[in-house]
Amino acid sequence: MNKRILFAILAVAFLAGAILRFMASGMAFGVMFLILAAASAWFSIKAKRE
C-alpha cells in the first residue's frame, strides 16, 4: 500500500477520534488524537515529496 494514502487514512481516523473524544468531554484523549492526526498528515505530506 502507498505510504501517502496510508498516512492520510490514519490522519482522518485520528481526526474523527479527536472530534468524538471532544464531544464526550475527554479532553486529554482528544488532544492526543489531534497530535496524532497532525503527525500522520505531516508524514503523508513528507511521503508525497519522496
N, C-alpha and C positions, 0 to 999 in steps of 0.2 A: 504494500500500500504506500502511496505517496506520503512523505512526511508532512508536507504542507497541508494536505487535506486532513490528515490525522490530527494535527495540532489545531486546525480550525474547528474541527468537530469537538475537540476537548475544550476549546475556549467557549464555544456556545453552550456546552453542557455545564461547565463551571459557572457561567453567567446565569443560566437558568437556575442552578442550585443556589446561587447567591441571592437571587430575587426571591426564591421560595423561602430561604432562611430569614431574610429581612421581613417577609410577610408574617413569618411565625415568630418574630421577635427574637431570633437567635443571632445577636449582633456579632459575636466572636466568630462563629462559623460563616456568617455572611461576608465578613471582611476577609476571612481566609479564602473563601471561594472567589472573591473578587481578585485577590492577589494571584491565585492560580489561573484565573481566566486571563489576566493581563500577561502572565508569563507564557501561557500557551499561545496567545495571539502574537507575542513578540517572537517566539520560536517559529511560528508559522511564517511570519514576515521574513525572518532570517533564513529559513529554509527556501523561501522563494528566490532569494538572491543567489543562492549557491547552485 
